[in-house]
Amino acid sequence: MKIKLVPWALAVGVLSQNGTVFGMGNRPPNDPATYQDILNVQTQTQAEASRATQAEGNLSNQQSADEGRINQVDQTKVLAEGALRVLDTKRFAVELFDDYDARRTVNFALGAKVTLKLGKSYEQRLLEKQEREINALRALLVK
């Protein structure tokens, strides 16, 4: 197969069976490409470019929205918390809570808090001290 290059047809040429390069205006009769095919490709390319531009715009809008949400997260929060103690034993405490964000006027968090008590609380130490004092006073009364 012999290839003959024609400078003016390098960019838009089509190689034929016998090695001759044809330009778009000098196509062989059996070439399946038509002017309508070229217009279709051009239309598809323009449509794809339009979709790409729209997708880029959508990404830009999404990025702006994300930046807005990040800025809200970074803001100082003014929270009001309400809690309801459901269970309080010597070793565990369970509370239901609701945190309200006053700056955004929405509930920030809602849930349950479980506390494991590892040592004696101030109240327990105070009760034990009072119990010792009461027992000492009873001992004085009995004498």
FIKOLZA-1660 file (N, C-alpha, C; in steps of 0.1 Angstrom, whole numbers, plus 5000, padded with zeros to 4 digits):
% residues 143
   i   px   py   pz ch aa at
   1 5009 4988 5000  A  M  N
   1 5000 5000 5000  A  M CA
   1 5009 5012 5000  A  M  C
   2 5006 5021 4991  A  K  N
   2 5014 5033 4990  A  K CA
   2 5006 5045 4994  A  K  C
   3 5012 5053 5003  A  I  N
   3 5005 5065 5008  A  I CA
   3 5011 5077 5002  A  I  C
   4 5002 5085 4996  A  K  N
   4 5006 5098 4990  A  K CA
   4 5000 5109 4998  A  K  C
   5 5009 5118 5004  A  L  N
   5 5004 5128 5012  A  L CA
   5 5002 5141 5004  A  L  C
   6 4991 5147 5006  A  V  N
   6 4988 5160 4999  A  V CA
   6 4987 5170 5010  A  V  C
   7 4995 5181 5010  A  P  N
   7 4996 5190 5022  A  P CA
   7 4983 5196 5025  A  P  C
   8 4975 5200 5016  A  W  N
   8 4962 5207 5019  A  W CA
   8 4952 5198 5024  A  W  C
   9 4954 5185 5023  A  A  N
   9 4943 5175 5027  A  A CA
   9 4947 5168 5040  A  A  C
  10 4958 5171 5046  A  L  N
  10 4963 5164 5058  A  L CA
  10 4953 5164 5069  A  L  C
  11 4947 5176 5072  A  A  N
  11 4938 5177 5083  A  A CA
  11 4924 5171 5081  A  A  C
  12 4920 5172 5068  A  V  N
  12 4906 5168 5066  A  V CA
  12 4906 5156 5055  A  V  C
  13 4917 5150 5053  A  G  N
  13 4917 5140 5042  A  G CA
  13 4912 5127 5046  A  G  C
  14 4908 5118 5037  A  V  N
  14 4904 5105 5038  A  V CA
  14 4913 5096 5029  A  V  C
  15 4918 5086 5035  A  L  N
  15 4927 5077 5027  A  L CA
  15 4919 5067 5020  A  L  C
  16 4921 5066 5007  A  S  N
  16 4913 5056 4999  A  S CA
  16 4921 5043 4997  A  S  C
  17 4915 5033 4990  A  Q  N
  17 4921 5020 4988  A  Q CA
  17 4934 5021 4981  A  Q  C
  18 4935 5030 4971  A  N  N
  18 4947 5030 4963  A  N CA
  18 4958 5039 4968  A  N  C
  19 4956 5045 4980  A  G  N
  19 4967 5053 4986  A  G CA
  19 4966 5068 4983  A  G  C
  20 4956 5072 4976  A  T  N
  20 4954 5086 4973  A  T CA
  20 4946 5093 4984  A  T  C
  21 4950 5105 4988  A  V  N
  21 4944 5112 4998  A  V CA
  21 4934 5122 4991  A  V  C
  22 4921 5122 4996  A  F  N
  22 4911 5130 4990  A  F CA
  22 4907 5141 5001  A  F  C
  23 4905 5153 4997  A  G  N
  23 4899 5163 5005  A  G CA
  23 4884 5162 5006  A  G  C
  24 4877 5169 5015  A  M  N
  24 4863 5168 5016  A  M CA
  24 4856 5171 5003  A  M  C
  25 4861 5180 4995  A  G  N
  25 4854 5183 4983  A  G CA
  25 4858 5174 4972  A  G  C
  26 4867 5165 4974  A  N  N
  26 4872 5156 4964  A  N CA
  26 4871 5141 4969  A  N  C
  27 4859 5137 4974  A  R  N
  27 4857 5124 4980  A  R CA
  27 4854 5114 4969  A  R  C
  28 4859 5101 4971  A  P  N
  28 4855 5091 4961  A  P CA
  28 4840 5089 4962  A  P  C
  29 4834 5083 4952  A  P  N
  29 4819 5081 4952  A  P CA
  29 4815 5071 4962  A  P  C
  30 4823 5062 4966  A  N  N
  30 4818 5052 4976  A  N CA
  30 4821 5056 4990  A  N  C
  31 4825 5068 4993  A  D  N
  31 4827 5073 5007  A  D CA
  31 4814 5075 5013  A  D  C
  32 4812 5068 5025  A  P  N
  32 4798 5069 5032  A  P CA
  32 4796 5082 5039  A  P  C
  33 4806 5090 5041  A  A  N
  33 4804 5103 5048  A  A CA
  33 4797 5113 5039  A  A  C
  34 4788 5120 5044  A  T  N
  34 4780 5130 5036  A  T CA
  34 4781 5143 5044  A  T  C
  35 4777 5153 5037  A  Y  N
  35 4776 5167 5043  A  Y CA
  35 4767 5166 5056  A  Y  C
  36 4756 5159 5055  A  Q  N
  36 4747 5158 5066  A  Q CA
  36 4753 5151 5078  A  Q  C
  37 4762 5141 5075  A  D  N
  37 4769 5134 5086  A  D CA
  37 4778 5144 5093  A  D  C
  38 4784 5152 5086  A  I  N
  38 4793 5162 5092  A  I CA
  38 4785 5172 5100  A  I  C
  39 4774 5177 5095  A  L  N
  39 4765 5186 5102  A  L CA
  39 4760 5179 5115  A  L  C
  40 4757 5166 5114  A  N  N
  40 4753 5159 5126  A  N CA
  40 4764 5158 5137  A  N  C
  41 4776 5156 5133  A  V  N
  41 4787 5155 5142  A  V CA
  41 4789 5169 5148  A  V  C
  42 4788 5179 5140  A  Q  N
  42 4790 5193 5145  A  Q CA
  42 4779 5196 5155  A  Q  C
  43 4767 5193 5152  A  T  N
  43 4755 5195 5161  A  T CA
  43 4757 5188 5174  A  T  C
  44 4762 5175 5173  A  Q  N
  44 4764 5167 5185  A  Q CA
  44 4775 5173 5194  A  Q  C
  45 4786 5178 5187  A  T  N
  45 4797 5184 5194  A  T CA
  45 4792 5197 5201  A  T  C
  46 4784 5205 5194  A  Q  N
  46 4779 5217 5201  A  Q CA
  46 4770 5214 5212  A  Q  C
  47 4762 5203 5211  A  A  N
  47 4753 5199 5222  A  A CA
  47 4761 5195 5234  A  A  C
  48 4772 5187 5231  A  E  N
  48 4780 5182 5242  A  E CA
  48 4787 5194 5249  A  E  C
  49 4792 5203 5241  A  A  N
  49 4798 5215 5247  A  A CA
  49 4788 5223 5256  A  A  C
  50 4776 5224 5251  A  S  N
  50 4766 5231 5259  A  S CA
  50 4763 5223 5272  A  S  C
  51 4762 5210 5271  A  R  N
  51 4760 5202 5283  A  R CA
  51 4772 5203 5293  A  R  C
  52 4784 5204 5288  A  A  N
  52 4796 5205 5296  A  A CA
  52 4795 5219 5303  A  A  C
  53 4791 5229 5296  A  T  N
  53 4791 5243 5302  A  T CA
  53 4780 5243 5313  A  T  C
  54 4769 5237 5310  A  Q  N
  54 4758 5236 5320  A  Q CA
  54 4762 5228 5332  A  Q  C
  55 4769 5217 5330  A  A  N
  55 4774 5209 5341  A  A CA
  55 4784 5217 5350  A  A  C
  56 4793 5225 5343  A  E  N
  56 4802 5233 5350  A  E CA
  56 4795 5244 5358  A  E  C
  57 4784 5249 5353  A  G  N
  57 4776 5259 5360  A  G CA
  57 4770 5253 5372  A  G  C
  58 4765 5240 5371  A  N  N
  58 4759 5233 5382  A  N CA
  58 4769 5231 5393  A  N  C
  59 4781 5227 5389  A  L  N
  59 4791 5224 5399  A  L CA
  59 4795 5237 5406  A  L  C
  60 4795 5248 5399  A  S  N
  60 4798 5261 5405  A  S CA
  60 4787 5265 5415  A  S  C
  61 4774 5262 5412  A  N  N
  61 4763 5265 5421  A  N CA
  61 4764 5256 5433  A  N  C
  62 4767 5243 5431  A  Q  N
  62 4769 5234 5442  A  Q CA
  62 4780 5238 5451  A  Q  C
  63 4791 5243 5445  A  Q  N
  63 4802 5247 5453  A  Q CA
  63 4799 5259 5462  A  Q  C
  64 4791 5268 5456  A  S  N
  64 4787 5280 5464  A  S CA
  64 4778 5276 5475  A  S  C
  65 4769 5266 5473  A  A  N
  65 4760 5262 5483  A  A CA
  65 4768 5255 5494  A  A  C
  66 4778 5247 5490  A  D  N
  66 4786 5240 5500  A  D CA
  66 4794 5250 5509  A  D  C
  67 4799 5260 5502  A  E  N
  67 4806 5270 5510  A  E CA
  67 4797 5277 5520  A  E  C
  68 4784 5280 5516  A  G  N
  68 4775 5286 5525  A  G CA
  68 4772 5277 5537  A  G  C
  69 4771 5264 5535  A  R  N
  69 4769 5254 5546  A  R CA
  69 4781 5254 5555  A  R  C
  70 4793 5254 5549  A  I  N
  70 4805 5253 5557  A  I CA
  70 4806 5266 5565  A  I  C
  71 4803 5277 5560  A  N  N
  71 4803 5290 5567  A  N CA
  71 4793 5289 5579  A  N  C
  72 4782 5283 5577  A  Q  N
  72 4772 5282 5588  A  Q CA
  72 4778 5273 5599  A  Q  C
  73 4785 5262 5595  A  V  N
  73 4791 5253 5605  A  V CA
  73 4802 5261 5613  A  V  C
  74 4809 5269 5606  A  D  N
  74 4820 5277 5612  A  D CA
  74 4816 5288 5622  A  D  C
  75 4803 5292 5620  A  Q  N
  75 4798 5303 5629  A  Q CA
  75 4797 5298 5643  A  Q  C
  76 4798 5308 5653  A  T  N
  76 4796 5305 5667  A  T CA
  76 4782 5301 5669  A  T  C
  77 4779 5291 5676  A  K  N
  77 4766 5286 5679  A  K CA
  77 4761 5292 5692  A  K  C
  78 4748 5296 5693  A  V  N
  78 4742 5300 5705  A  V CA
  78 4731 5289 5708  A  V  C
  79 4734 5280 5717  A  L  N
  79 4726 5269 5719  A  L CA
  79 4718 5270 5733  A  L  C
  80 4706 5266 5733  A  A  N
  80 4698 5264 5745  A  A CA
  80 4695 5249 5746  A  A  C
  81 4698 5243 5757  A  E  N
  81 4696 5229 5759  A  E CA
  81 4686 5226 5769  A  E  C
  82 4677 5218 5766  A  G  N
  82 4667 5213 5776  A  G CA
  82 4670 5198 5778  A  G  C
  83 4670 5193 5791  A  A  N
  83 4673 5179 5793  A  A CA
  83 4663 5174 5803  A  A  C
  84 4659 5161 5801  A  L  N
  84 4650 5155 5810  A  L CA
  84 4656 5142 5815  A  L  C
  85 4659 5141 5828  A  R  N
  85 4665 5129 5834  A  R CA
  85 4655 5118 5835  A  R  C
  86 4657 5107 5828  A  V  N
  86 4648 5096 5828  A  V CA
  86 4651 5086 5839  A  V  C
  87 4664 5084 5841  A  L  N
  87 4669 5073 5850  A  L CA
  87 4682 5078 5857  A  L  C
  88 4682 5076 5870  A  D  N
  88 4694 5080 5877  A  D CA
  88 4697 5070 5888  A  D  C
  89 4707 5062 5886  A  T  N
  89 4711 5051 5896  A  T CA
  89 4724 5055 5902  A  T  C
  90 4730 5046 5910  A  K  N
  90 4743 5049 5916  A  K CA
  90 4754 5049 5906  A  K  C
  91 4753 5041 5895  A  R  N
  91 4763 5040 5885  A  R CA
  91 4760 5045 5871  A  R  C
  92 4747 5047 5868  A  F  N
  92 4743 5052 5855  A  F CA
  92 4733 5063 5856  A  F  C
  93 4732 5072 5846  A  A  N
  93 4722 5082 5844  A  A CA
  93 4718 5083 5830  A  A  C
  94 4706 5084 5827  A  V  N
  94 4701 5085 5813  A  V CA
  94 4692 5098 5812  A  V  C
  95 4696 5106 5802  A  E  N
  95 4689 5119 5800  A  E CA
  95 4685 5120 5785  A  E  C
  96 4673 5126 5783  A  L  N
  96 4669 5129 5769  A  L CA
  96 4672 5144 5768  A  L  C
  97 4677 5148 5757  A  F  N
  97 4680 5162 5755  A  F CA
  97 4676 5168 5741  A  F  C
  98 4675 5181 5741  A  D  N
  98 4672 5188 5729  A  D CA
  98 4680 5201 5729  A  D  C
  99 4689 5203 5719  A  D  N
  99 4697 5215 5717  A  D CA
  99 4691 5223 5706  A  D  C
 100 4688 5236 5709  A  Y  N
 100 4682 5245 5700  A  Y CA
 100 4692 5256 5696  A  Y  C
 101 4694 5258 5683  A  D  N
 101 4704 5267 5678  A  D CA
 101 4696 5281 5676  A  D  C
 102 4699 5290 5684  A  A  N
 102 4692 5303 5684  A  A CA
 102 4696 5311 5672  A  A  C
 103 4708 5310 5666  A  R  N
 103 4712 5318 5655  A  R CA
 103 4705 5313 5642  A  R  C
 104 4703 5300 5641  A  R  N
 104 4697 5295 5628  A  R CA
 104 4682 5291 5631  A  R  C
 105 4677 5292 5643  A  T  N
 105 4664 5290 5647  A  T CA
 105 4659 5276 5642  A  T  C
 106 4668 5266 5645  A  V  N
 106 4665 5252 5643  A  V CA
 106 4670 5243 5654  A  V  C
 107 4665 5231 5655  A  N  N
 107 4670 5222 5665  A  N CA
 107 4684 5217 5660  A  N  C
 108 4694 5219 5668  A  F  N
 108 4708 5215 5665  A  F CA
 108 4710 5200 5667  A  F  C
 109 4705 5195 5678  A  A  N
 109 4707 5181 5682  A  A CA
 109 4695 5176 5691  A  A  C
 110 4692 5164 5689  A  L  N
 110 4681 5158 5697  A  L CA
 110 4685 5144 5700  A  L  C
 111 4685 5139 5712  A  G  N
 111 4689 5126 5715  A  G CA
 111 4689 5122 5730  A  G  C
 112 4696 5111 5733  A  A  N
 112 4697 5106 5747  A  A CA
 112 4711 5105 5751  A  A  C
 113 4714 5109 5763  A  K  N
 113 4727 5109 5768  A  K CA
 113 4728 5098 5780  A  K  C
 114 4737 5089 5779  A  V  N
 114 4739 5079 5789  A  V CA
 114 4752 5082 5796  A  V  C
 115 4752 5083 5810  A  T  N
 115 4764 5087 5817  A  T CA
 115 4767 5075 5826  A  T  C
 116 4780 5071 5826  A  L  N
 116 4785 5061 5835  A  L CA
 116 4793 5068 5846  A  L  C
 117 4788 5065 5858  A  K  N
 117 4794 5072 5870  A  K CA
 117 4805 5063 5875  A  K  C
 118 4818 5068 5875  A  L  N
 118 4829 5060 5879  A  L CA
 118 4832 5061 5894  A  L  C
 119 4830 5073 5900  A  G  N
 119 4833 5075 5914  A  G CA
 119 4821 5080 5921  A  G  C
 120 4823 5084 5934  A  K  N
 120 4812 5089 5942  A  K CA
 120 4809 5103 5938  A  K  C
 121 4796 5107 5937  A  S  N
 121 4793 5120 5934  A  S CA
 121 4793 5129 5947  A  S  C
 122 4793 5142 5945  A  Y  N
 122 4793 5151 5956  A  Y CA
 122 4781 5148 5965  A  Y  C
 123 4770 5145 5960  A  E  N
 123 4758 5142 5968  A  E CA
 123 4760 5130 5976  A  E  C
 124 4766 5119 5970  A  Q  N
 124 4768 5107 5977  A  Q CA
 124 4778 5109 5989  A  Q  C
 125 4788 5117 5987  A  R  N
 125 4798 5120 5998  A  R CA
 125 4791 5128 6009  A  R  C
 126 4782 5137 6005  A  L  N
 126 4775 5146 6015  A  L CA
 126 4765 5137 6023  A  L  C
 127 4758 5128 6016  A  L  N
 127 4749 5119 6023  A  L CA
 127 4756 5110 6033  A  L  C
 128 4768 5105 6029  A  E  N
 128 4775 5096 6038  A  E CA
 128 4780 5104 6050  A  E  C
 129 4785 5116 6048  A  K  N
 129 4789 5125 6059  A  K CA
 129 4777 5127 6069  A  K  C
 130 4766 5131 6063  A  Q  N
 130 4754 5133 6072  A  Q CA
 130 4750 5121 6079  A  Q  C
 131 4751 5109 6073  A  E  N
 131 4747 5096 6079  A  E CA
 131 4756 5094 6091  A  E  C
 132 4769 5096 6090  A  R  N
 132 4778 5095 6101  A  R CA
 132 4775 5104 6112  A  R  C
 133 4772 5117 6109  A  E  N
 133 4768 5126 6119  A  E CA
 133 4755 5122 6127  A  E  C
 134 4745 5117 6119  A  I  N
 134 4733 5112 6125  A  I CA
 134 4735 5100 6134  A  I  C
 135 4743 5091 6129  A  N  N
 135 4747 5079 6138  A  N CA
 135 4754 5083 6151  A  N  C
 136 4763 5094 6150  A  A  N
 136 4770 5098 6162  A  A CA
 136 4760 5105 6171  A  A  C
 137 4750 5113 6166  A  L  N
 137 4740 5119 6175  A  L CA
 137 4731 5109 6181  A  L  C
 138 4728 5098 6174  A  R  N
 138 4719 5087 6180  A  R CA
 138 4727 5080 6191  A  R  C
 139 4740 5078 6189  A  A  N
 139 4748 5072 6199  A  A CA
 139 4748 5080 6212  A  A  C
 140 4749 5093 6210  A  L  N
 140 4748 5102 6222  A  L CA
 140 4735 5102 6229  A  L  C
 141 4724 5101 6221  A  L  N
 141 4711 5100 6228  A  L CA
 141 4708 5087 6235  A  L  C
 142 4714 5077 6230  A  V  N
 142 4711 5063 6236  A  V CA
 142 4719 5063 6250  A  V  C
 143 4730 5069 6252  A  K  N
 143 4737 5069 6264  A  K CA
 143 4730 5075 6275  A  K  C
% end
